[in-house]
């Protein structure tokens, strides 16, 4: 029998239990607002991740859902060092959620003509797109031409929503309109020029979603007792690991472990977990100052998150967002920036003093 034929979660789960000769009582016991808020096909229940809290950092606590021992403790230690050193400076800029369709022309001449048409008709495209949602604004577009193929990257402001569904609907409407006006055929609403849920230099350079910066100056009299190391040692590990090591391996990022913190934060707050890919990209900067303090910063060019829509509608995720005290998506991105700053600092400190293996032995994984 097809799982789609069952109308309820319980019946579907009981069918699987009988067919597979397994018991799913723990999956059944986990609470989730089944019929009301979740979009998941063939639903049989839910799974969980342990939820820990780090902080506070500038008045915000940081919920982190993870099974990795030492991660929450590490972020917590970084928060302590930053707070004792006077706090962090964090900034967020909205770039826009993107969708990048691909169009087919007769050749380069028509491709260039099509590019000019898109530029000349931006205002009309903007009006057409914004009719699809009162929460959406078309900010700009970018284009690349490869012979007969024209790739268009639409940037949308989606408010407090991460907004991928919203921009896909808007872009599909634009594709149909463009086809009717120009006769140029859209081959796909996504031509990988978005670029969604894949590592990309385009996202690194141009940004996607929100850009996030965070920085702090760690005091010498905090680094030594709290982080058990020195500014010089952290700088040396940062240089050889984040810069030279990343270059030697061809990495699309120059950081220690953004993905660790982003994944745990996204899982806790109901974000689309596949966007950890974009969130893993970025640059960490460390500099030993003349007085042996440490300047330390992180830059995240492509943070895709929201406080409304998607998984954030689940009540357990709403509670986790409330822990952060973030009132909107920009503030939630600030909390994430602080968490990544703290996590990067603590890991580099641990590596510089040689305690990474000991921490994982003690706290487990």
N, C-alpha and C positions, 0 to 999 in steps of 0.2 A: 504493500500500500504506500502511496506517495505521501510524504510528510505534509505536503500542502493541503491535503484533504481534511486534515484535522483543524477544527475551529478554535481549539483552546490549547493553552500551554500544558496543562496537566495531562490531557489525552495524548498529546504528541510525545511527552516525556515517558508516559507509561507504555506507549507502543515501543519506544526504543528500548526500555528496560526489558520488555518481554522478548523482543527480537534479538537483542544482543546479550541477553542473560547477564545483565549488570544491574546494580542498584545505584540510583542517582539521588539519594535522599539529601545529600549535602547541597547539591545544585538546587534541589527543590526548596530547601530551607532558606536560601539567600533571598532577601527581600529586594524586589524591584517593582517599579510602577508599570506593570506589564502592559495593560491595554491602553493606558493613558498617554504615556510620554515617550516610549521607546520605539525606535524604528529598527527592527531586526527580524528578518524572515526566518521561518521554521523555528521560532523561539521555544526553548525547552526549560529555561531558567536563567541562571546567572553564575558568573564566576567572580572571585574576589582577589584583591591584592591587599596586603597589609598596608595600613595608612599610618605614617608617622608625621611628626611636625617638627620643623626646625625654626630657629629664631628666638626672640624677635629680631628683625632688622628694620630700622627706622619705623618702628611701631607696627610692623606687619609680621604675622606668623606665616610659615610656608608649609602647606600640606604636600606631602610626597608619598605616593603609592609605589611601593617597590618590594621585591624579595631579596634585594642585594644588601647583605650585611655591610655596615660601615658607611653607607651612603648618607643616611639622615644624620648620623653623628658627625660626618665630615662637613656637611653643609652647616650644621649647627656650630661647629668649631669656627668655620669661616665667618659666620655671622657674629660670633663673640669677638673675634679679632677686629672686625670692621667696626663694630659698635664701640669697642674700647679705644679705637683710634680716631673716633670722631664722626663715624658714619660714612655713607656713600652718597655720591651724586649719580642720579639716574635720569635718563632722558629717553623719550619715545617719540618716534615720528611715523605717521601713517603714510605708507607707500601706496597701498591699495591691493586688494585681492585681484588676481589676474586670471583671465581665460584667453587662450591663444589659438584660434582656429587657423586652418590652412585652406587657401583658395587656389584654384587652378585656372590659369589663363592660356592664351594661345602661344605666348612666348614673352621674351624680355620686354619688347616694346609695349605690349598690352599690360604687362606687369607694372611697368613704370607709370603708365596712364592710370591704372587702377590705384596705385599708391597716391597719385595726385588727387584722384577723386575722393579717396578716404580722408585725406587732409582737408580738402575743400568742403567736405560735407560733415565735418565733425559735430557741429552744432545740431544738425538734424539727427545724427546717430545718437547723440546724448539725449535728446528729447525722447526718441523712440525707446532707448534702453530704460530710461527712468520711469516710463509708463508701466513697466513690468513690476515695480516695487516702490513703495513710498519710502523705503529704508535705503535705497541704493542711489549712488551718484556716479556717473561716468566721469573720471578725472582726466584721462589722456589715453593715447594709444601709441604703440611703437610698432615698427614694421621691419621685416627683412625679406629680401627677394633671393630666390634660388631658381633661376631660369623661369620655368612656367609656374612656379609655386610661390605664392605670396603668404607669408606668415604675419599675422596681426595679433598683437598683444594688447588686450583691453585691460585698463586699470580701473577698478571700481572702489569707491569708499562704501563699505557695507555697515557702517556704524558699529554697534557693539557685537554684531554677529561676525563669526569667521567668514561666512558668506559664500562658500563654494557652490551650494545649490542655487543661491540667489543669482550669482554671476553666470552660472551655466544657463539658466533660463533666460536671462537678459541677452547673453551672447547668441543663443540659438535664435531669439527673436531678431537680433541684428543681422545674423547670417541670412535669414529668409528675406529680410528687407533689402539687404545688399544684392542678393541674387536677383530680386525682382527689378531693382533699379539699374543694375549694370549688366546683367546676363552672365556675370562671373560666378562659377559654381563653387560652393563651399564643399570641400571633400570631407572635413571633419570639424566638429565644434571644438575639438582639442587636437592640435597638431604638435603637441609637446613644446609649444612655444610659451606655455603658461608660466613657468614650467612647474607642474604640480606633483609633489610627492616623489621627486627625484633629485639627486644632487646635481647642481648646475652652477656654472660660472655666471650665467645670466642673472640668476637670483642673487648670487653673491655680490655682483657689481651693481645691478639695478635695484635690488631689494624686492621684497614681496611681503604683503601683509603689513607688518610693522618693523621698522628698524629700532633696535634697542641698544643703548649704550649705558654702561655702568662703570664707575671708577671710585677708587679710594686710595688714600695714602696711609699705609700701615706703619705705625710708629715702631721704632727699634725696641722700645721698652715693652711693647706688646708682642712683637714677633717672637722674641726669644722665650718668654715664659708660656705663651699661649700656643704658638705654632712650633716651638721646640727647634728653631732653626734661625737662619740669618737672612737678611735681604740679599746678600751676595750669593748665598747658596740657591735661593729661590730663583734669582736672576739667571744663574748658570744653567739650571735645569730648564727654565723657560726657553732660553736661547737655543739649547741643544735639542730639546724635545719639540716645542711648539713651532719653532721657525725652521731650524736646519733639518730636524727629523721629518717634519711634515713635507719639506721640499724634497728631501731624499726619497720619500715614498710616493710623491705625486698626490698628496692629499688635497681635497677640496676644502680645506679648512686648516687653521693654524691655532688649534686649541687642544686642551688636554682631554676633556670629557663633557662638553656641553650636552651631548645626547643623554647622558645619565640623568642629569637634573631635569632636562626638558621632558624626557619620557615619564619620569616619576611625577612631575608637576602636571603634565597633560592627563595622565591616567587618573590623578586625584580629582581634577577639576572638569573632567568630561570633554576634553578636546579630542579632535580626530588624531589618533595615534600615528597615522601615516605621515602627518606633518612634522614628526620628529626629524624626518630627513632634512627639511629646510632648517629646522631649529638647531641641528647639529653643526651647521656651518657658521664660521665666524673667526675672529682674530682676538687672541689674548695678548696684552702688552704688559711687560714688566720692566721696571727700571730702578736700579739701585741709586738712591739719591746720595748727595755728598755727606749728609749726616747719618747715613746708614738706615734711613727710613726707606720704604719701598713704595713706589708708585705702581698701581696695579689697575688694569681696566679690561673690560670685555666689550666686544662689538658683535651684535647678532643682526645680520642684514635681513633675515627672512623669518620673522616670527608670525605664525598663523594661529591665532587663537581668538576666542570670543567669550562673552558672558551670557549670551542668549542663543537659542537654537541648538540643534544637534544634541550631543550628549549632555550639554549643560542643563537640559530640561529635567534630567533625572534628579530627584530630590536629594539623594546622597551626594551628588556632585554640586548641587546648589549649596549644601551645607559646607562643603569643602571650600567653595569660593567665598562663603561668608567668613571662614576662618581668616582669610587674607585681608578682610576689610576693604577689598577693592570694590568700588562703586560702578565701574565700567571696564571695558576691554583695555583701554589705555592704562588704567591703574593696575589691572591684572598683569599686563605686560611689564610694568615697572617692578612688580613683585617677582616675576620670573627673572628679570634682569639682575635683581639683587641676589636671588638664589644662585644663579649661574656664577656671578662674581664670587660669592662665598664658596661655592663648590670648587671652582677653579683654583682659588687661592689655597684652600685646604689641601687639595690633592698635590699641587706643586710643592707645598711645604712638606707634605708627607714623603714625597719622592726625594726631596732634597735631604731629608734626614734619614732616609732608608727604612721607614716604618710601615710602608704599604702592606707588605706581606704579614707583618706582625698584627696590624689592625684587622686584616681579614681573618687571620687565625683566631683572634680573640672574639670578634663580633660575628664571624661566620658568613657564609654565603649560601 
